[in-house]
Amino acid sequence: MPRRPSFQGARDSGEEPRAANAARIAEAAPTRDLARRLREAAAGELAELVEAHAGTLDEAAAEQALRNPYAGAEVIAALADQRGLARAYAFRRAVVFHPRSPQPVALQWAGGLYWRDLVALGLETRVRPVVRRAADRHLIARLPGFALGEKIAIARRAGGGVIGHLRHDPSVRVLAALLENPRLTEGLLAPLVHRENAAPEVLRLIAENPRWGLRYPLRTALARNPRTPVATALRLLPSLKKVDLRAVVASPRVAPAVRRRARLLSGGG
């Protein structure tokens, strides 16, 4: 893993004034003012403050430093190197979610986030795509160990990467929750509708869903899927074009009652 940036190391003569400034700042900043100064400091002063108080900053002060618009990768790496801060979950979470966090640190700490935070991280557009993808991978890897209620909550909120995995979940309740997810797309749902081993109850739910049941490509796929309940397929047939009705008639695995009705509606007698 690449070495994180640090303020420590050999100092040349050009760094001596900075060291002196850091010592002076450490003596001059009362504890009650430090958090405010970390939040409001300009770029150079912020780095000096973090260096001057290395090892002594508490979680609240570090949070203010992360909120500073001048907090870049070097400052965040210096904060992350402080063991006392690294033990605090809230601090690690803030670092992972920070858009300028060093990528190695963000990737390392992402794996330790709670599942709700992994869901949120996977949707956070301000962080690097590689970090978002890592969050999805961690979440997917943990799915087998989650309770049903947790899977349902994830299905309602997760992004496309996790949706692509959850659509294969055997639980009808999980798939029903997935239909409520605003990030679900027709492209992600279509493979499920075409599966001939899909649960009939799931196919019925899709057909009756006010958002997805109106999508014509999904309606035709549902009508042709032999796993779609007969009553559901019969309700879909009147809305299909004749060419699609004929395709239903030509599908040998579709229930005979559905094929007969499709033949009548297509004008085949």
HUTAJO-V757536 format. One line per field, one symbol per residue. ss: DSSP state (2 for helix, 1 for strand, 0 for the rest). phi: phi as a letter, one per 30 degrees, with the letter a starting at -180 (. if undefined). A space follows every 50 residues. Layout:
# HUTAJO-V757536
ss: ???
phi: ???
This chain:
# HUTAJO-V757536
ss: 00000000000022222222222222220022222222220022222222 22000000222222222000002222222200222200222222222000 00222222220000222222222000002222222222222222200222 22222220022222220000022222220000000222222222000002 22222222000000022222222200000222222220000222222220 0000022222222220000
phi: .eddebddkdccddceddddddddddddcdedcddddddcddeddddddd ddceicdcdddddddddddcdcedddddddddddddddeddddddddddc deeddddddedcddddddddddcdddcdedddddddddddddeecddedd ddddddbddeddeedddcddddddddddddddcdcddddeedddddcdde dddddddcdddcdcdeeddddddcddddeeddddddedcddddddddded cdddeeddddddddddidi
